[in-house]
C-alpha cells in the first residue's frame, strides 16, 4: 500500500486542527478537523478557492440556521425546511461546494438548541481553525521537477522511436512496426498535460511555466506525426527520394532532444527537396503516387521543424484544454 503526499497532508492537517481547537477549549472541537479534511485540494489555486467557498458557506449556514431554528423551533422537521432554503441560496451565490462543510455548522446550531453571542464566537473560531489549517497545509506543494523531467524524457524517446521506425521503413521497406508508440505517446501527452496544469495552478501568480509550453509544442507535433504515418504507409516502392527522406527521419530521431534550433535541419530538408526536383519524371502510376506521398511527407516534416522554431519565439499563451490532445 502506497501512502501519497496528499494523504500525509490530510492526516497532518486534521490532527493539527483538532489539537488547536481542543487547546482553545472550543465546543465541537473535532469539527475543525472535519472542515480541514473537506478543504484539502490538489493545488494551491484549488485550495484557496475551496477555503473561500467553504468560509462564506459556513457563515451563511450559521446565520440562516440560527434564524430558522429560532423562528420555527429546534425540531427535526425544521431541518427539511432549512435545507430547502439553504441549498438554493448557496447555488445562487455559486458556493455550493461548501454545502457539506457548512452542514457541520448547521448541525451545531441544531444540537445547541439556542442562539447566543458565545455560540457565534465558538463557531467562527472553529471555522477559522479548520479552514486556516487547511489553507496553511495546502500552501506547501512538493516540486514536480522530477516528474516533469521524466515526462520530457519519455515523450522525446517515443517521438525518436517513431521517426526511426518511419525512416527504417523508407530505407529498407521494413514493415514490422505495430505503431504502439503512437498510442503510448498519446497517453503520455495526456498525463503530461494534466501535470502541466497542476504546475500552473500551484503558482499563485498564474504564470505559465516552460513545461506548459513544452506540452503544447509536443501536442502540435504529435498531430503532425499522426498525419505522417499514413503517408509513409502508402509508399509501396523503394525510391531514392524515400531513402533520402528516410535517412533524414533517422537523423531527426537521433537528435529529437536538440531540435530547438531547427534552421540546420530545415536547410537539409530544403536541399533534399531541391535534389528531388532534378530527378526524372515518374515512370508509372505507382511511382507517381509514392512520390506524391513523399512530397506531402516532406511538407509535414517542414511543419514539424517550423513548429519548434515558432515555439521558441512564441509569446502567445497556448491552450491546454482537454480537447487539444487527441488520444
Wavefront OBJ file of the C-alpha trace (Angstrom):
o trace
v 0.000 0.000 0.000
v 1.386 3.374 -1.075
v 0.710 6.450 1.049
v 0.741 9.588 -1.071
v 1.860 13.065 -0.032
v -1.708 14.375 -0.158
v -2.769 11.662 2.296
v 0.013 12.682 4.664
v -1.017 16.342 4.402
v -4.657 15.478 5.079
v -3.879 13.385 8.144
v -1.490 16.025 9.496
v -3.930 18.874 8.892
v -6.879 17.095 10.525
v -4.825 16.223 13.593
v -3.410 19.752 13.879
v -6.868 21.366 13.583
v -8.314 19.198 16.321
v -5.342 19.875 18.604
v -5.652 23.653 18.152
v -9.422 23.666 18.626
v -9.110 21.456 21.711
v -6.368 23.698 23.130
v -8.721 26.675 22.633
v -11.380 24.688 24.548
v -13.916 25.084 21.764
v -17.107 23.020 21.847
v -17.377 20.509 18.993
v -13.605 20.852 18.549
v -13.408 17.710 16.393
v -15.443 19.557 13.744
v -12.382 21.683 12.992
v -10.705 18.516 11.727
v -13.698 17.721 9.507
v -13.544 21.199 7.952
v -9.838 20.738 7.268
v -10.484 17.319 5.741
v -13.049 18.758 3.325
v -10.695 21.527 2.164
v -7.552 19.598 1.202
v -7.062 20.065 -2.553
v -4.538 19.087 -5.218
v -3.210 22.590 -5.960
v -2.774 25.936 -4.217
v -5.261 27.622 -6.535
v -7.909 24.984 -5.880
v -7.188 25.174 -2.153
v -7.722 28.944 -1.937
v -10.955 28.675 -3.942
v -12.187 25.822 -1.718
v -11.417 27.685 1.509
v -13.187 30.846 0.324
v -16.275 28.921 -0.841
v -16.494 26.981 2.403
v -15.891 30.042 4.587
v -18.766 32.014 3.081
v -20.986 28.917 3.004
v -20.315 28.314 6.706
v -21.141 31.923 7.563
v -24.398 31.739 5.584
v -25.220 28.394 7.183
v -24.554 29.686 10.690
v -26.716 32.805 10.289
v -29.550 31.140 8.362
v -29.811 28.077 10.623
v -29.836 30.235 13.736
v -32.641 32.359 12.313
v -34.750 29.427 11.073
v -34.399 27.361 14.255
v -35.159 30.396 16.425
v -38.349 31.085 14.461
v -39.643 27.530 13.934
v -38.094 25.690 16.852
v -35.339 23.128 17.218
v -37.191 20.178 15.676
v -36.036 17.611 13.133
v -38.652 18.560 10.530
v -37.322 22.137 10.564
v -34.064 20.809 9.066
v -36.064 19.870 5.954
v -37.339 23.415 5.559
v -33.902 24.829 6.323
v -32.181 22.874 3.552
v -34.938 23.679 1.062
v -33.959 27.313 1.608
v -30.250 26.898 2.313
v -29.112 24.861 -0.710
v -30.721 27.137 -3.356
v -29.103 30.152 -1.678
v -25.629 28.585 -1.888
v -26.247 27.599 -5.507
v -27.399 31.133 -6.269
v -24.230 32.504 -4.656
v -22.159 29.902 -6.595
v -20.652 28.486 -3.398
v -22.496 25.155 -3.500
v -19.182 23.346 -2.987
v -19.448 24.475 0.613
v -22.710 22.631 1.356
v -21.007 19.710 3.105
v -18.694 21.940 5.162
v -21.421 24.350 6.197
v -23.642 21.434 7.207
v -21.236 20.863 10.103
v -22.081 24.321 11.422
v -25.800 23.866 10.712
v -25.861 20.705 12.831
v -24.071 22.503 15.652
v -26.838 25.096 15.615
v -29.479 22.379 15.827
v -27.741 20.439 18.617
v -27.030 23.561 20.708
v -30.733 24.394 20.967
v -30.178 28.114 21.439
v -28.576 31.179 19.875
v -26.076 33.397 21.675
v -23.053 35.559 21.020
v -20.879 32.863 22.612
v -22.253 30.298 20.154
v -21.392 32.543 17.190
v -17.916 33.197 18.574
v -17.212 29.494 19.102
v -18.477 28.510 15.661
v -16.489 31.275 13.987
v -13.380 30.082 15.831
v -13.945 26.505 14.634
v -14.366 27.761 11.061
v -11.175 29.826 11.245
v -9.148 26.974 12.755
v -10.415 24.300 10.364
v -10.154 26.342 7.171
v -6.998 28.173 8.241
v -5.067 24.976 8.903
v -6.278 23.541 5.587
v -5.009 26.631 3.774
v -1.627 26.563 5.528
v -1.130 22.859 4.873
v -2.077 23.243 1.218
v 0.338 26.105 0.649
v 3.149 23.557 0.685
v 3.216 21.631 -2.554
v 6.149 19.346 -3.410
v 8.133 20.218 -6.508
v 7.219 18.364 -9.670
v 10.625 18.771 -11.315
v 11.470 15.074 -11.220
v 8.145 14.073 -12.809
v 8.491 16.813 -15.424
v 11.973 15.643 -16.415
v 10.704 12.080 -16.628
v 7.812 13.058 -18.900
v 10.108 15.055 -21.177
v 12.484 12.127 -21.465
v 9.708 9.636 -22.229
v 7.921 11.877 -24.746
v 11.148 12.592 -26.626
v 12.053 8.891 -26.575
v 8.688 7.917 -28.100
v 8.952 10.549 -30.832
v 12.512 9.464 -31.589
v 11.401 5.846 -31.854
v 8.569 6.755 -34.253
v 10.914 8.723 -36.512
v 13.442 5.891 -36.578
v 10.744 3.353 -37.447
v 9.398 5.532 -40.266
v 12.926 6.122 -41.550
v 13.699 2.394 -41.442
v 10.592 1.635 -43.488
v 11.520 4.164 -46.174
v 15.145 2.977 -46.359
v 14.695 -0.761 -46.035
v 10.990 -1.461 -46.521
v 10.745 -2.904 -43.005
v 7.013 -3.146 -42.289
v 7.079 -4.985 -38.951
v 6.351 -1.898 -36.821
v 3.000 -2.187 -34.989
v 2.675 1.527 -34.194
v 2.259 1.038 -30.444
v 4.485 4.057 -29.771
v 1.753 6.313 -31.203
v -0.759 5.125 -28.612
v 1.832 5.335 -25.843
v 2.796 8.858 -26.904
v -0.846 9.983 -26.900
v -1.280 8.665 -23.353
v 1.961 10.295 -22.201
v 0.893 13.671 -23.568
v -2.476 13.349 -21.850
v -0.784 12.750 -18.488
v 1.807 15.465 -19.162
v -0.936 17.981 -19.900
v -2.577 17.202 -16.558
v 0.761 17.664 -14.782
v 1.391 20.955 -16.603
v -1.978 22.343 -15.476
v -1.259 21.302 -11.879
v 2.091 23.076 -12.027
v 0.445 26.274 -13.286
v -2.259 26.156 -10.598
v 0.388 25.684 -7.919
v 1.837 29.029 -8.976
v -0.383 31.634 -7.287
v 0.630 34.267 -9.848
v -0.850 32.109 -12.627
v 2.354 32.468 -14.631
v 2.802 29.812 -17.295
v 5.898 27.662 -16.992
v 8.207 26.168 -19.600
v 6.701 22.698 -19.214
v 3.277 24.108 -20.110
v 4.685 25.383 -23.411
v 6.615 22.154 -23.915
v 3.412 20.078 -23.732
v 1.677 22.432 -26.165
v 4.541 22.083 -28.631
v 4.666 18.287 -28.384
v 0.881 18.106 -28.764
v 1.079 20.043 -32.025
v 3.955 17.889 -33.224
v 2.074 14.718 -32.294
v -0.767 15.753 -34.597
v 1.755 16.253 -37.400
v 3.218 12.793 -36.760
v -0.292 11.328 -36.907
v -0.602 12.738 -40.428
v 2.840 11.472 -41.425
v 2.282 7.806 -40.542
v -0.433 7.062 -43.161
v 1.621 8.913 -45.785
v 4.569 6.594 -45.187
v 2.339 3.516 -45.201
v 1.068 4.416 -48.693
v 4.582 4.375 -50.187
v 4.869 0.985 -51.859
v 8.191 1.398 -53.685
v 11.831 1.698 -52.672
v 12.786 5.037 -54.181
v 15.854 7.226 -53.979
v 13.664 10.021 -52.633
v 12.318 7.706 -49.961
v 15.792 6.603 -48.903
v 16.949 10.200 -48.601
v 13.942 11.234 -46.525
v 14.310 8.012 -44.516
v 17.879 8.953 -43.655
v 16.652 12.405 -42.674
v 13.956 10.924 -40.434
v 16.541 8.728 -38.732
v 18.715 11.771 -38.145
v 15.797 13.652 -36.571
v 15.071 10.643 -34.384
v 18.645 10.561 -33.113
v 18.579 14.276 -32.325
v 14.977 14.782 -31.183
v 16.060 16.483 -27.956
v 18.099 19.102 -29.807
v 15.602 20.481 -32.325
v 15.117 23.864 -30.639
v 17.282 25.426 -33.323
v 15.834 23.774 -36.409
v 17.464 26.002 -39.022
v 20.117 23.430 -39.924
v 17.516 20.688 -40.417
v 15.285 22.985 -42.456
v 18.219 23.711 -44.736
v 18.938 19.996 -45.086
v 15.303 19.305 -45.943
v 15.332 22.132 -48.490
v 18.445 20.654 -50.128
v 16.789 17.226 -50.320
v 13.707 18.697 -51.979
v 15.805 20.677 -54.468
v 17.638 17.469 -55.395
v 14.340 15.645 -55.923
v 13.203 18.314 -58.390
v 16.027 17.312 -60.732
v 15.136 13.614 -60.830
v 13.371 12.054 -63.853
v 9.582 12.053 -64.008
v 7.688 9.034 -62.589
v 7.560 6.018 -64.905
v 4.195 4.640 -63.782
v 1.188 5.366 -61.598
v 2.557 3.533 -58.550
v 5.754 5.557 -58.612
v 3.763 8.761 -59.114
v 1.576 8.055 -56.082
v 4.580 7.115 -53.943
v 6.445 10.274 -54.900
v 3.316 12.354 -54.232
v 3.131 10.856 -50.718
v 6.844 11.615 -50.224
v 6.260 15.200 -51.331
v 3.434 15.607 -48.798
v 5.579 13.887 -46.146
v 8.317 16.452 -46.752
v 5.753 19.217 -46.240
v 4.740 17.691 -42.905
v 8.388 17.400 -41.859
v 8.814 21.080 -42.632
v 5.747 21.861 -40.495
v 7.238 19.765 -37.695
v 10.528 21.657 -37.778
v 8.822 25.031 -38.112
v 6.699 24.292 -35.051
v 9.876 24.083 -32.970
v 11.122 27.343 -34.433
v 7.814 29.141 -33.820
v 7.596 27.712 -30.323
v 10.969 29.186 -29.400
v 9.861 32.724 -30.267
v 6.136 32.459 -29.423
v 4.689 34.955 -26.998
v 1.041 33.900 -27.078
v -0.420 31.698 -24.406
v -1.220 28.171 -25.618
v -4.386 26.271 -24.879
v -4.165 23.044 -22.876
v -7.868 22.389 -22.624
v -8.920 18.728 -22.695
v -9.771 18.648 -26.395
v -6.365 19.824 -27.579
v -4.609 16.468 -27.300
v -6.359 13.706 -29.171
v -5.953 10.171 -27.944
l 1 2 3 4 5 6 7 8 9 10 11 12 13 14 15 16 17 18 19 20 21 22 23 24 25 26 27 28 29 30 31 32 33 34 35 36 37 38 39 40 41 42 43 44 45 46 47 48 49 50 51 52 53 54 55 56 57 58 59 60 61 62 63 64 65 66 67 68 69 70 71 72 73 74 75 76 77 78 79 80 81 82 83 84 85 86 87 88 89 90 91 92 93 94 95 96 97 98 99 100 101 102 103 104 105 106 107 108 109 110 111 112 113 114 115 116 117 118 119 120 121 122 123 124 125 126 127 128 129 130 131 132 133 134 135 136 137 138 139 140 141 142 143 144 145 146 147 148 149 150 151 152 153 154 155 156 157 158 159 160 161 162 163 164 165 166 167 168 169 170 171 172 173 174 175 176 177 178 179 180 181 182 183 184 185 186 187 188 189 190 191 192 193 194 195 196 197 198 199 200 201 202 203 204 205 206 207 208 209 210 211 212 213 214 215 216 217 218 219 220 221 222 223 224 225 226 227 228 229 230 231 232 233 234 235 236 237 238 239 240 241 242 243 244 245 246 247 248 249 250 251 252 253 254 255 256 257 258 259 260 261 262 263 264 265 266 267 268 269 270 271 272 273 274 275 276 277 278 279 280 281 282 283 284 285 286 287 288 289 290 291 292 293 294 295 296 297 298 299 300 301 302 303 304 305 306 307 308 309 310 311 312 313 314 315 316 317 318 319 320 321 322 323 324 325 326 327
